[in-house]
Amino acid sequence: MKPSGIITAMVTPFDKEQKIDRQATCDLVNRLICSKVAGLFILGTNGEFHVLSRDEKVEFASIVIKETNKRVPVYIGTGGNSTAEVVFLSKEMEKLGADALSVITPYFLSLTEEELYQHYMKIAESVSIPIVLYNIPKNTGIHLSSQLVARLAKVDNIVGIKDSSGDIENIKNYISVTKKEVFSVLSGSDSLILKALDEGATGAIAATSNLLTNIDVAIYKHWQKGERQKAEEAQQSLEELRRVLKLGSIPAVLKKAMEIAEISVGAARYPVLEPKGEVVEEISSVVTAYLQKYHKLSY
């Protein structure tokens, strides 16, 4: 398995009681697949994995896997601070039929390179399905060094890394040290999709593709065809959404933007609050401008 293309970092739809919304989840899965995304990445940062219980994670993964029905790969986040907990959840997701796992670094802790290496080795040894590493140092306080990624890339079922550092040089370093391995480097920063592809990344795991699905997919398709100017135009067109996403805690603004675009996913879970007042007006203005320009944002 070689992760590639535009993979959606999917939000987790909730109902008004902040419980998992099964129908909205199925609707979103089908909307994204029909818009030609290359995969679904669930229970990540924008999927609010940190506020879901173990049982809820299993429930949500089961819904997505069943509805996807092997049409595209499903990548499931199982990361956490406890190696034993990550191993348990990873095994459960493998039983459910996950195509691959995504494992974020532990957070809050300060770990040595060897501790991180052993953490990932124990997880990799516990399952047979592929694992994608997840580097997001601003959120976790831990950065996966290129030296450590080079070591882990030699493990048979560790097949790639999502890098959300926001640093193109870091992406380039990961590509450089893993070029002799069967290993994919994916941009987790939506602003760097095209730059990362130019440097040798195989794709991106993009949160903006929950809403601007056609635009994100167009970046990759135009790049594949050598249509650099069109790819650049598509890349730049993400910037207005990216600007307003900073007006609230993740993923409150993205979910509100989807609601305004009539894609039902509910609000973010507490403690994250819904945008209010002028912020909602700004989000609405941006979404309306996208709809006027592109007519449709997904299928």
C-alpha positions in Angstrom: 0.0 0.0 0.0 1.4 3.4 -1.0 -0.7 6.3 0.4 -1.1 8.9 -2.3 -3.4 11.6 -3.7 -5.8 13.7 -1.7 -6.9 12.0 1.5 -9.6 13.8 3.5 -8.8 14.4 7.2 -12.5 13.8 7.9 -14.5 15.5 10.6 -16.6 13.5 13.0 -20.3 14.4 12.6 -22.2 14.9 15.8 -26.0 15.4 16.4 -27.5 18.1 18.7 -26.7 15.9 21.7 -23.1 15.7 20.6 -23.4 12.0 19.9 -22.1 10.4 16.7 -24.5 11.1 13.9 -24.6 7.9 11.8 -26.6 9.2 8.9 -24.5 12.4 8.6 -21.4 10.3 8.7 -22.6 8.0 5.9 -23.7 11.1 3.8 -20.2 12.7 4.2 -18.4 9.5 3.3 -20.4 9.2 0.1 -20.0 12.9 -0.7 -16.2 12.7 -0.4 -15.9 9.4 -2.3 -18.1 10.7 -5.1 -15.8 13.8 -5.3 -12.8 11.4 -6.0 -10.8 11.7 -2.9 -8.1 9.0 -2.6 -8.9 8.0 0.9 -10.5 8.8 4.2 -8.4 9.7 7.3 -10.6 9.5 10.4 -10.1 10.1 14.1 -7.3 12.6 13.5 -7.0 16.2 14.8 -10.0 17.5 12.8 -11.8 14.3 13.7 -11.7 15.2 17.4 -10.1 11.9 18.4 -9.1 13.5 21.7 -12.7 13.9 22.9 -14.0 10.5 21.9 -14.1 7.5 24.1 -12.6 4.2 23.1 -16.0 2.8 22.4 -17.0 5.8 20.3 -13.9 5.5 18.2 -14.7 1.9 17.5 -18.3 2.8 16.7 -17.4 5.6 14.4 -14.7 3.5 12.6 -17.2 0.7 12.1 -19.7 3.1 10.5 -17.1 4.6 8.1 -15.5 1.2 7.2 -18.9 -0.3 6.4 -20.2 2.7 4.4 -16.9 3.0 2.5 -17.1 -0.6 1.5 -13.5 -0.7 0.2 -14.2 2.0 -2.4 -11.2 3.9 -1.0 -8.8 3.1 1.8 -9.8 4.1 5.3 -6.9 5.3 7.6 -7.8 5.3 11.3 -6.1 7.3 14.0 -5.3 5.1 17.0 -2.6 7.2 18.6 -2.3 8.2 22.3 0.0 8.5 25.2 -0.1 4.9 26.4 1.6 2.3 24.2 -0.7 -0.4 25.6 -3.8 1.6 24.8 -2.6 2.3 21.2 -1.8 -1.4 20.7 -5.3 -2.4 21.9 -7.1 0.2 19.8 -4.9 -0.7 16.7 -5.8 -4.4 17.0 -9.5 -3.5 17.3 -9.4 -1.3 14.2 -7.6 -4.1 12.3 -10.4 -6.5 13.3 -13.0 -4.0 12.0 -11.3 -3.9 8.6 -9.2 -0.8 8.6 -7.0 -0.5 5.6 -4.3 1.4 7.5 -3.6 3.1 10.9 -2.4 6.6 11.6 -0.4 6.9 14.8 0.2 10.4 16.2 3.2 10.8 18.6 2.4 10.8 22.3 1.7 14.3 23.7 2.4 16.1 26.9 5.3 13.8 27.6 9.0 14.6 26.7 10.3 11.4 25.2 13.7 10.3 23.9 14.3 9.1 20.4 14.7 5.6 21.7 11.4 5.7 23.6 9.6 6.9 20.5 11.2 4.2 18.4 10.2 1.5 20.9 6.7 2.9 21.1 6.2 2.7 17.3 7.9 -0.7 17.1 5.6 -2.2 19.6 2.6 -0.9 17.7 3.9 -2.1 14.4 4.6 -5.5 15.7 1.0 -5.8 17.1 -0.8 -5.5 13.7 -0.2 -6.6 10.2 -1.9 -3.6 8.4 0.1 -0.5 7.3 0.9 2.3 9.7 1.3 6.0 8.8 3.2 8.1 11.3 1.8 11.5 12.2 4.0 14.4 13.1 2.3 17.6 14.4 4.8 19.1 16.9 2.9 22.3 17.5 0.1 20.3 19.1 2.0 17.4 20.7 5.2 19.0 21.7 7.1 16.2 20.1 8.8 16.3 16.7 9.7 13.2 14.8 13.3 13.8 13.6 14.3 12.8 10.1 16.8 10.3 11.7 14.0 8.6 13.6 11.7 8.5 10.6 14.5 6.9 8.5 14.8 4.1 11.1 11.1 3.6 11.3 10.7 3.6 7.5 12.7 0.3 7.4 9.9 -1.4 9.3 7.8 -3.4 6.8 4.4 -2.1 7.8 5.3 1.5 8.5 4.6 2.9 5.1 4.4 6.7 5.4 4.2 9.8 7.4 1.7 12.7 7.6 3.7 15.8 8.3 1.7 18.7 9.8 4.8 20.8 10.9 4.0 23.4 8.3 7.7 23.4 7.3 8.5 22.5 3.7 12.1 21.9 4.7 11.0 19.2 7.1 9.0 17.5 4.4 12.0 17.6 2.1 14.2 16.1 4.8 11.7 13.2 5.3 11.6 12.6 1.6 15.4 12.6 1.4 16.1 10.1 4.2 13.4 7.7 3.1 14.0 7.7 -0.7 15.5 4.2 -0.7 12.4 2.8 1.2 8.9 2.0 0.0 7.6 5.0 2.0 5.2 7.9 1.4 5.6 11.4 2.7 2.2 13.2 2.8 1.6 16.9 3.6 -0.7 17.5 6.5 -0.5 21.3 5.9 -3.0 22.3 3.3 -1.0 25.4 2.4 1.9 23.1 1.2 0.2 20.5 -0.9 1.6 21.6 -4.2 5.1 22.5 -2.9 5.2 19.1 -1.2 4.2 17.3 -4.4 7.0 19.2 -6.3 9.5 18.0 -3.8 8.5 14.3 -4.1 5.6 13.9 -1.6 2.9 11.4 -2.8 -0.1 13.4 -1.7 -1.8 15.2 1.2 -4.1 14.5 4.1 -6.2 17.6 3.9 -8.8 19.0 6.2 -10.0 21.6 3.8 -11.2 18.8 1.5 -14.1 18.2 3.8 -15.6 21.3 2.2 -13.4 22.3 -0.8 -13.2 18.7 -2.0 -13.1 19.5 -5.7 -10.5 22.2 -5.3 -8.1 20.0 -3.3 -8.5 17.1 -5.7 -7.9 19.5 -8.6 -4.5 20.5 -7.1 -3.4 16.8 -7.3 -5.0 16.1 -10.7 -3.5 19.2 -12.4 -0.1 18.4 -10.9 -0.3 14.8 -12.2 -1.0 16.1 -15.7 1.8 18.7 -15.6 -0.7 21.6 -15.6 1.4 23.6 -13.1 -0.4 26.9 -13.5 -3.8 25.3 -12.9 -2.5 23.4 -9.9 -1.1 26.7 -8.5 -4.4 28.5 -9.0 -6.2 25.7 -7.2 -3.7 25.8 -4.4 -4.0 29.5 -3.9 -7.8 29.3 -3.9 -7.6 27.4 -0.6 -6.2 30.5 1.2 -9.5 32.3 2.0 -10.8 29.2 3.8 -7.5 28.7 5.6 -7.7 32.3 6.7 -11.0 31.9 8.4 -10.2 28.5 9.9 -7.9 30.5 12.3 -10.9 32.4 13.8 -11.8 29.6 16.1 -10.6 26.4 17.8 -10.2 23.3 15.6 -12.6 22.2 14.1 -15.3 24.7 15.0 -14.9 27.0 12.0 -14.6 24.1 9.5 -17.8 22.5 10.9 -19.6 25.9 10.8 -18.5 26.4 7.2 -19.8 23.0 6.2 -23.1 23.7 7.9 -23.4 27.0 5.9 -22.7 25.0 2.8 -25.5 22.7 3.8 -23.3 19.7 4.6 -24.6 18.5 8.0 -21.9 17.5 10.5 -23.0 19.3 13.7 -20.8 21.3 16.0 -17.5 20.5 17.6 -17.6 18.8 21.0 -17.1 20.8 24.2 -14.9 22.4 25.4 -14.7 23.8 21.8 -17.5 26.4 21.3 -19.4 27.3 18.2 -18.4 30.5 16.4 -20.6 33.4 17.1 -21.6 36.9 15.7 -19.0 38.5 13.5 -17.0 35.4 13.1 -20.1 33.5 11.7 -20.7 36.4 9.3 -17.1 36.2 8.1 -17.3 32.4 7.6 -20.6 32.8 5.7 -19.1 35.5 3.5 -16.2 33.3 2.5 -18.4 30.2 1.9 -20.8 32.2 -0.2 -17.9 33.6 -2.3 -16.7 30.0 -2.9 -20.1 28.8 -3.9 -20.6 31.8 -6.3 -17.2 31.2 -7.9 -17.2 27.4 -8.1 -21.0 26.6 -8.0 -20.3 23.3 -6.3 -17.5 22.4 -3.8 -18.0 18.7 -4.0 -19.9 16.2 -6.2 
